[in-house]
Amino acid sequence: LRLTGKKYKDLSDEDLMRHVGKRDDKAFEEIYNRYNKRLFYYFFKMLWKDREKAEDFVHDIFTKIVNNPDIFDPNRPFKTWVFSVANNMCKNEYKKNEVRKTQNEFEFKEEIMPSENGLSGAKQHDNQVFNQSLNREISKLDEKHKSTFLLRYKEELSIKEISESLGISEGTVKSRLFNTIKKISVGLKNFDSDQQNVQITVS
Amino acid sequence: MNDENRHIDNFEEEIFKKEFENLTPEEKEFVSDFASNENEFNALKDTYFDVSDFMKKEDIPGPSENVKDDLMKSFRAKNSLGGKILGMNAVVVKYAAAAVLAVGLISTIFIISLNKEQEVITDNTTIEKKEVAQELKQNKAVTKDKSAETLEQPNEIAEAELDVKPESDEREEMSKEVALNEEAQPGEKIDILLMADSNVENAGYVINRSDKNNNDIVVYNNPTRSNENSTKVAVDESIISSKRVANASKSEIQESYKSDKYYQKKSKTKGQTLADVSYLMGYMQVAY
């Protein structure tokens, strides 16, 4: 029996995947709708902000499900599994693009920033500058710290879920998260100093 | 979520909501790897809140609609009947292929053995051809006068000569116990084995039927042909071409004989080899 559209929305990821296993295209569509943007964000951030590549990777990860819906064990959390697959895809890509990774590690690309409606022009500008600098620091992170950071602060996965997704201990997850915050903190501090120096020079 | 798990899941917040001096010894030990004093700890704290706030707000457009369209198409195609067959995993395909091969092999062996059986019948028939034909010719005049409904024993033909299969011996033995010229009853089914040579010039048939007591009666008859020049297997008009009319009345049989279906059947035998004819027309049922 096929469910109505509303019922699909009420289903858990795992139940949806059970329906996908029974070749239910509506269930597949729902799981795609839930995860395409999140995975795109993850790939985009992990893969040097290459939009085209991120799109290809989203396509590829869902193609794995299309080709073999039974690849996922519905008794496991889907979110943990899908990000584990995504992370492995990124790892392979890093291996393939070792040169590019090194070259572009510090490359910073403009991104769409969070909406700053309601803020004054000066405050908005400050926020944009801060966001850009924060983005820059995140871009500088190595793949291990970046993946842990994204899963924690964007995907809001628990420490346990991250440890399962990345195949590392919970202690390592905590340690990576604090390390990342420290790196960003140091980077932002240096950036602030540079900005102040620029301002002093200009004035 | 229990308290322990909640603590684990909010562990950064649990630490950063406190002042440096209020950290537990375990927390202080963990933090000491990243911040050695209060200033460093406060810098981490500020960064943590900024970062978590920024990450919650940050948004970028997702993949284009083409990605979704393409995936949906693939999913539907993959799960169509054809797609399912093609998409079956290798093990299933292997087993299916093995099963098909096995069935094919068994079918081939069966067909070959069936053909060999037919060839044996044909060969036996051919060997006996001349003698049978001679005997049949001698009886031709007599047979022509007989009604199609009456089957008679051709007395002159040595029955042993006409037996083409070992089973016929048994029939023959049994037939001796009953009256050979016993008339068939209306609706009674009788098997007829056609006999013909490779040119289908001379054809005859062996009628095998059972009497009221289920005793087999073997009756031989001479060939009749639709006309003197015909190379077709000519059969008595009482022979019907399909089981469909096996229990039909005589008039129905005659209609069947005249029907297109009969002629189609007949035309199929034209120009075919004896084996083909035997196969097509071999054992037929006749009803009176």
Interface residues (C-beta under 8 A of the other chain):
Chain A: R23 D25 F28 E29 Y32 N36 K37 F40 Y41 F44 A54 E55 V58 H59 F62 T63 V66 N67 N68 E111 I112 M113 P114 S115 F130 N131 L134 Y153 K154 S158 I159 K160 E170 K174 S175 L177 F178 N179 I181 K182 I184 S185 L188 K189
Chain B: N5 I8 D9 F11 E12 F30 V31 D33 F34 A35 A43 L44 D46 T47 Y48 D50 V51 S52 F54 M55 K56 K57 E58 D59 I60 P61 G62 P63 S64 V67 K68 D70 L71 M72 S74 F75 R76 K78 N79 K84 G87 N89
